[in-house]
Amino acid sequence: MAATPGLLERLTALRQRLGEMTLPSPTPATGQQLRDLEQQLAALRQANRQVEEQIGQLLGTAEASSDAAPPVLTWRLRRLVLRARQTVEQLKGLMGPFARTAETGVPLELLQATIAMAQFVLGALETLPADERTQDRLADGLEANLAAIERRHAQLQAVAERQKRRRDHIRELAHLLERLGQETPPTPADFQPLIDAVLEEHGAEQPLVWAPTRDARLARWAAGQGWNTAAALARVVGGARGDWPQWRGRLLARLIPDAGVTQPHNVDRTQGEFDLQARRELERHPTAGAELLARVWPGESWLAEAVAAHHENLDGTGYPKGRQGHAIPTLARWLRLAESYAALSQSTPQRPALSPRAALTEVLLEGERGRLDLALGEKLHQALTPTPTGTLVELSDGSLGLVRRAGPRPFLQIVAADDGRTPPLPLFVDLARWPQRQMVRVFPLEEARQLLGPDHLELW
């Protein structure tokens, strides 16, 4: 027993070090800080295990070491350990969904940092000293950190679910487009659930978020294009409920105009952008799609006519036939407008995305030049507004605001004051009541995501 005083001194020193541990901030730490903390915790665990084993040998109560929560933890601490373990596993479960989507960026980085933080809290909980009062004192801060991590997990879970729904919709639409050329083609009714989904997910109260379209698989590419332009047209539907059946038909037309692209004989695009030959083949897809629809849905001639002309311009500069003026059906003009707006709002390898205001302005300019239908363009402008819900804008005083309710003078949530700091409490501004504040800049969606970072995951 001669070694007992030395062991007790080491145990006392270890307990003191654990008691003096600085609690982590609820704000996610940097990667290097987390790695340093994990190394410190590993060293403390090892030292604690060695001391306990030696004391157990001296007292004749030695037990095999275990990674499970030590029996000296209070009931409250045991519950926290279980919560932390469950949260870590749930966060790790999100890695798969985020890794499978092209929409990674900020959510994936945040998920990785949150997992590291949750692992740190779990390690700290499992290494607390045996003294109950010290456990309670440290547990207060660790529980606050764990609660913040659980809230972040709920936000990330919502992002993963939204992105999964979009992937599922695109996959289902691509499947239906491919079936149009098979022996048992789908009926218009088979597209109804997708039309309902477009209307539900892209109403005026929701941010206008685009699905990824860079896919070498022709059916997925066509489905992504159709989904995004249907999303833009869905905003117009919100103000035309009295003409509901007709507008549902317009949304169906917007989902399928690129069906001709999916036919193997028409376009071969296996990688990268279209080359010259593929471009020429692509420009024949309206005719191929119209012929396909006329064959499988002979009673829907209006739909085939709209698909055949959805890339024509009023001045005759479109394709495939160079139609002009009234030779282009009204529905085809709507499709051309919505497709132009959606395309301009998304980036390509050749150019960056435009802001909602710039994209809408470009569409109206094309109408004034005689290429697009200006009267319909003004209706699109009225429905979409230059700053749809979810748009990030800069005000004349230097602050940044996120549009919460669209309109000529929208209702904003201030997300950064003129000094760049985030307001400590939610701050809202109705520009209709503050005429001195002007919107001096409107940000594209992709740039807004990067500027706002993890604070506004609803844009994902």
C-alpha positions in Angstrom: 0.0 0.0 0.0 3.0 2.2 -0.1 2.0 3.5 -3.5 -1.4 4.7 -2.3 -0.4 8.3 -1.4 1.2 8.8 -4.8 -1.8 7.4 -6.6 -4.2 9.5 -4.6 -2.1 12.6 -5.5 -2.3 11.7 -9.1 -6.0 11.1 -8.9 -6.5 14.5 -7.1 -4.5 16.3 -9.8 -6.6 14.6 -12.5 -9.9 15.5 -10.9 -8.7 19.1 -10.6 -7.8 19.2 -14.3 -11.1 17.9 -15.3 -12.9 20.3 -13.0 -11.1 23.2 -14.6 -11.9 22.2 -18.1 -13.3 25.1 -20.2 -16.7 24.4 -21.6 -17.0 24.6 -25.4 -19.0 27.4 -26.9 -22.3 26.5 -28.7 -20.8 28.1 -31.8 -19.1 25.4 -33.9 -15.3 25.5 -33.4 -12.7 25.4 -36.1 -11.4 22.1 -37.3 -8.0 22.6 -35.7 -9.6 23.6 -32.3 -11.7 20.5 -32.4 -8.8 18.2 -33.2 -6.8 19.8 -30.3 -9.7 19.3 -27.9 -10.2 15.7 -29.0 -6.5 15.0 -28.3 -6.7 16.5 -24.9 -9.8 14.5 -24.1 -8.2 11.2 -25.3 -5.2 11.9 -23.0 -7.4 12.6 -20.0 -9.4 9.5 -20.6 -6.3 7.4 -20.7 -4.8 8.9 -17.6 -8.1 8.5 -15.7 -8.4 4.9 -16.8 -4.8 4.1 -15.6 -5.4 5.7 -12.2 -8.7 3.9 -11.7 -7.2 0.6 -12.7 -4.3 1.0 -10.2 -6.5 2.0 -7.4 -8.8 -1.0 -8.2 -5.7 -3.3 -8.0 -4.7 -1.9 -4.7 -8.2 -2.2 -3.3 -8.9 -5.6 -4.9 -11.8 -4.3 -7.0 -10.1 -4.0 -10.4 -12.6 -4.3 -13.4 -12.0 -4.4 -17.1 -12.0 -1.0 -18.7 -14.9 -0.1 -20.9 -15.9 2.7 -23.2 -19.4 2.7 -21.7 -20.5 5.5 -19.3 -18.7 4.9 -16.0 -21.0 3.8 -13.1 -20.1 6.9 -11.1 -22.1 9.2 -13.4 -25.3 10.6 -12.0 -28.7 9.7 -13.4 -28.8 13.1 -15.2 -25.4 12.6 -16.7 -26.3 9.1 -17.9 -29.3 10.6 -19.8 -27.1 13.2 -21.3 -24.6 10.6 -22.5 -27.4 8.6 -24.1 -28.8 11.8 -25.8 -25.3 12.7 -27.1 -24.7 9.2 -28.4 -28.0 9.2 -30.2 -27.3 12.7 -31.7 -23.9 11.6 -33.0 -25.4 8.6 -34.7 -28.2 10.6 -36.2 -25.8 13.2 -37.5 -23.6 10.5 -39.0 -26.7 9.1 -40.7 -27.0 12.4 -42.7 -23.6 12.0 -44.3 -24.9 9.6 -46.9 -27.8 11.8 -48.1 -25.6 14.9 -48.3 -22.8 13.0 -50.1 -25.2 11.7 -52.8 -26.4 15.2 -53.9 -24.8 17.9 -56.0 -26.1 20.5 -53.5 -23.4 20.1 -50.9 -21.5 23.3 -50.0 -22.4 24.9 -46.7 -24.8 22.1 -45.4 -22.1 19.4 -45.7 -19.4 21.6 -44.1 -21.8 22.4 -41.3 -22.7 18.8 -40.8 -19.1 17.8 -40.5 -18.4 20.5 -37.9 -21.6 19.6 -36.0 -20.6 15.9 -35.9 -17.1 16.9 -34.5 -18.7 19.1 -31.9 -21.2 16.4 -30.8 -18.4 13.9 -30.5 -16.5 16.4 -28.3 -19.5 16.9 -26.0 -20.0 13.1 -25.8 -16.3 12.7 -24.9 -16.5 15.4 -22.2 -19.6 13.8 -20.7 -17.9 10.4 -20.4 -14.8 11.9 -18.7 -16.4 13.9 -16.0 -15.1 13.4 -12.4 -17.0 11.3 -9.9 -17.9 14.2 -7.6 -21.7 14.9 -8.0 -21.5 18.6 -7.4 -18.7 19.0 -10.0 -20.7 16.8 -12.4 -23.8 19.1 -12.1 -21.7 22.2 -12.5 -20.1 21.0 -15.7 -23.2 19.3 -17.0 -25.1 22.6 -17.2 -22.8 23.9 -19.8 -22.5 20.6 -21.7 -26.3 20.2 -21.8 -26.6 23.7 -23.3 -24.1 22.8 -26.0 -25.9 19.5 -26.7 -29.2 21.4 -27.0 -27.6 23.7 -29.6 -26.3 20.7 -31.5 -29.7 19.1 -31.5 -31.3 22.2 -32.9 -28.7 22.3 -35.7 -29.4 18.6 -36.3 -33.1 19.4 -36.8 -32.2 22.1 -39.4 -29.8 19.8 -41.2 -32.4 17.0 -41.2 -34.9 19.4 -42.8 -32.4 20.3 -45.5 -31.7 16.7 -46.2 -35.4 15.9 -46.5 -36.0 18.8 -48.9 -33.1 17.8 -51.1 -34.3 14.2 -51.1 -37.8 15.3 -52.2 -36.3 17.2 -55.1 -34.1 14.3 -56.1 -37.1 11.9 -55.9 -39.3 14.3 -58.0 -36.5 14.6 -60.7 -36.0 10.8 -60.7 -39.8 10.2 -61.1 -40.1 12.8 -63.8 -37.2 11.4 -65.7 -38.7 7.9 -65.5 -42.0 9.2 -66.9 -40.3 11.0 -69.7 -38.4 7.8 -70.7 -41.6 5.8 -70.6 -43.2 8.1 -73.1 -41.2 6.3 -75.8 -41.9 2.8 -74.5 -44.7 0.3 -75.2 -46.7 1.3 -72.2 -46.4 5.1 -72.0 -47.8 7.1 -69.0 -51.0 9.0 -69.1 -51.4 12.7 -68.3 -52.9 11.6 -65.0 -49.6 10.0 -64.0 -48.0 13.4 -64.0 -50.6 14.8 -61.6 -48.6 14.1 -58.3 -45.6 16.0 -59.7 -47.8 18.9 -60.7 -49.2 19.0 -57.1 -45.7 18.8 -55.7 -44.6 21.8 -57.9 -47.5 23.9 -56.6 -46.9 22.9 -53.0 -43.1 23.4 -52.9 -42.9 26.6 -55.1 -45.8 28.7 -53.8 -45.3 32.4 -53.3 -44.4 31.9 -49.6 -41.5 29.5 -50.3 -38.0 30.5 -51.5 -37.5 29.9 -55.2 -34.8 27.2 -55.1 -33.6 25.5 -58.3 -32.9 21.8 -58.7 -29.5 20.8 -60.1 -29.5 20.3 -63.9 -26.0 19.4 -64.7 -26.5 15.7 -65.4 -25.0 13.8 -68.4 -28.1 11.4 -68.2 -30.4 12.9 -70.8 -33.7 12.0 -69.0 -32.4 13.5 -65.7 -31.2 16.7 -67.6 -34.5 17.1 -69.3 -36.4 16.4 -66.0 -34.3 19.0 -64.2 -34.9 21.6 -66.9 -38.6 20.9 -66.8 -38.9 21.0 -63.1 -37.2 24.3 -62.7 -39.2 26.1 -65.3 -42.4 24.6 -64.0 -41.4 26.0 -60.6 -41.2 29.5 -62.1 -44.5 29.1 -63.8 -46.1 27.9 -60.6 -45.8 31.4 -59.2 -48.1 32.6 -61.9 -50.6 29.9 -61.1 -50.9 31.3 -57.5 -52.7 34.4 -58.9 -54.9 32.5 -61.4 -56.9 30.1 -59.3 -60.1 30.9 -61.2 -58.6 29.3 -64.3 -57.3 26.3 -62.5 -57.7 23.4 -65.0 -56.0 25.5 -67.8 -53.1 26.4 -65.6 -52.6 22.8 -64.5 -52.4 21.9 -68.2 -49.7 24.6 -68.6 -47.7 23.1 -65.8 -48.0 19.7 -67.4 -46.7 21.2 -70.6 -43.8 22.8 -68.7 -42.8 19.4 -67.2 -42.6 17.6 -70.6 -41.4 19.9 -73.4 -38.0 18.4 -73.5 -39.3 14.8 -73.8 -37.8 14.7 -77.3 -34.3 15.0 -75.8 -34.7 11.7 -74.0 -35.1 9.6 -77.2 -31.9 7.7 -78.0 -31.9 8.6 -81.7 -32.1 12.3 -81.1 -29.2 13.5 -78.8 -26.2 11.7 -77.6 -24.8 13.6 -74.6 -22.6 11.5 -72.3 -20.4 14.1 -70.8 -19.7 17.9 -70.7 -21.6 20.5 -72.6 -23.2 20.1 -76.0 -20.8 20.2 -79.0 -21.8 21.6 -82.4 -23.3 18.3 -83.7 -25.1 17.7 -80.4 -26.5 21.2 -80.5 -27.9 20.6 -84.0 -29.5 17.4 -82.8 -30.8 19.2 -79.7 -32.5 21.8 -81.8 -34.6 19.1 -83.3 -36.0 18.0 -80.0 -39.1 20.1 -80.0 -40.3 18.3 -83.2 -39.3 14.9 -81.8 -41.2 15.7 -78.6 -44.3 16.9 -80.4 -44.4 13.8 -82.6 -44.0 11.6 -79.6 -46.9 13.2 -77.7 -49.1 13.2 -80.8 -48.5 9.5 -81.0 -49.0 8.5 -77.3 -51.6 11.1 -76.4 -53.6 11.7 -79.6 -56.4 13.5 -77.7 -54.0 16.2 -76.4 -53.1 18.0 -79.6 -52.9 21.3 -77.9 -50.0 19.9 -75.8 -48.1 18.6 -78.8 -48.5 22.0 -80.5 -47.1 23.9 -77.5 -44.1 21.5 -77.2 -43.4 21.9 -81.0 -43.1 25.6 -80.6 -41.7 26.2 -77.1 -38.3 27.4 -78.5 -39.7 29.7 -81.2 -39.3 33.5 -80.9 -41.9 36.1 -82.0 -39.4 37.6 -84.5 -38.7 34.3 -86.2 -35.2 33.8 -84.7 -36.2 30.6 -82.7 -36.1 27.0 -83.7 -36.9 24.5 -85.2 -39.1 26.2 -87.8 -38.5 29.9 -87.2 -42.2 30.7 -86.6 -43.3 34.2 -86.1 -46.1 36.2 -84.2 -49.5 34.5 -84.0 -48.1 31.3 -85.5 -46.7 30.5 -82.1 -49.4 29.3 -79.6 -49.9 31.2 -76.4 -48.9 28.3 -74.2 -45.6 27.9 -76.1 -44.9 31.6 -75.4 -45.5 31.1 -71.7 -43.1 28.1 -71.8 -40.5 30.2 -73.6 -40.7 32.9 -71.0 -40.5 30.6 -68.0 -37.7 28.6 -69.4 -35.7 31.8 -70.2 -36.1 33.1 -66.6 -35.2 29.8 -65.0 -32.1 29.4 -67.3 -30.8 32.9 -66.6 -31.2 32.4 -62.8 -28.8 29.4 -62.8 -25.1 29.4 -63.5 -23.5 27.5 -66.4 -19.8 26.8 -67.2 -20.0 29.8 -69.5 -21.6 32.4 -67.2 -22.6 33.1 -63.6 -26.2 33.1 -62.5 -28.2 36.3 -62.6 -30.1 37.7 -59.7 -33.9 37.4 -59.8 -34.2 41.1 -60.6 -31.6 40.9 -63.4 -33.1 37.7 -64.9 -36.6 39.2 -64.9 -35.2 42.5 -66.5 -33.5 40.5 -69.2 -36.8 38.6 -70.0 -38.6 42.0 -70.3 -35.9 43.4 -72.5 -36.2 40.4 -74.8 -39.9 41.2 -75.0 -39.2 44.9 -75.9 -36.8 43.6 -78.6 -39.6 41.6 -80.1 -38.2 38.1 -79.4 -40.5 37.2 -76.5 -44.1 38.1 -75.7 -43.9 41.4 -73.7 -47.5 41.3 -72.5 -47.0 37.8 -71.0 -43.6 38.9 -69.7 -45.3 41.7 -67.7 -47.7 39.2 -66.1 -44.7 37.0 -65.2 -43.0 40.1 -63.7 -46.1 40.8 -61.6 -46.3 37.2 -60.4 -42.6 36.6 -59.7 -41.6 40.2 -58.6 -38.0 41.2 -58.9 -37.3 40.0 -55.4 -39.2 36.7 -54.7 -39.4 35.3 -51.2 -36.0 34.1 -50.1 -34.0 36.7 -52.1 -31.1 38.4 -50.4 -30.9 42.2 -50.9 -28.6 45.0 -49.9 -30.2 48.2 -48.7 -29.0 51.8 -49.2 -27.9 52.0 -45.5 -25.5 49.0 -46.1 -27.5 46.4 -44.3 -28.6 43.1 -45.8 -32.1 41.8 -45.8 -33.8 38.5 -46.7 -37.2 38.8 -48.4 -39.9 37.2 -46.2 -42.8 38.5 -48.2 -42.5 39.5 -51.8 -43.9 42.7 -53.4 -42.8 45.9 -55.0 -41.6 47.0 -51.6 -41.0 43.7 -49.9 -41.1 42.8 -46.2 -37.5 41.9 -45.0 -35.7 40.3 -42.2 -32.4 42.1 -41.5 -29.7 39.5 -41.4 -26.7 41.9 -41.2 -26.6 45.4 -39.9 -24.7 48.2 -41.7 -21.6 47.2 -39.6 -21.8 43.6 -40.8 -23.0 42.2 -37.5 -26.0 39.9 -37.1 -28.8 41.5 -35.0 -29.0 39.8 -31.6 -32.8 39.6 -32.0 -34.9 39.1 -35.1 -35.3 42.4 -36.8 -37.9 43.0 -39.6 -38.4 45.9 -41.9 -41.4 46.7 -44.1 -40.0 48.7 -47.0 -43.5 49.9 -47.9 -43.3 51.9 -44.7 -39.7 53.0 -45.0 -39.4 54.9 -48.4 -36.0 56.2 -47.5 -34.6 52.7 -47.6 -33.9 51.5 -51.1 -32.7 48.2 -52.5 -29.4 48.9 -54.2 -28.4 45.3 -54.9 -30.1 41.9 -55.4 -28.0 38.7 -55.0 -28.2 35.6 -57.1 -29.3 32.5 -55.1 -25.8 30.8 -55.2 -24.1 34.0 -53.9 -26.7 34.5 -51.2 -26.1 30.9 -49.9 -22.4 31.6 -49.5 -22.9 34.9 -47.8 -25.5 33.7 -45.4 -23.6 30.5 -44.6 -25.3 28.1 -42.1 -27.6 30.7 -40.6 -30.3 30.4 -43.3 -30.5 26.8 -44.5 -34.0 27.3 -45.9 -32.2 28.5 -49.1 -31.0 24.9 -49.6 
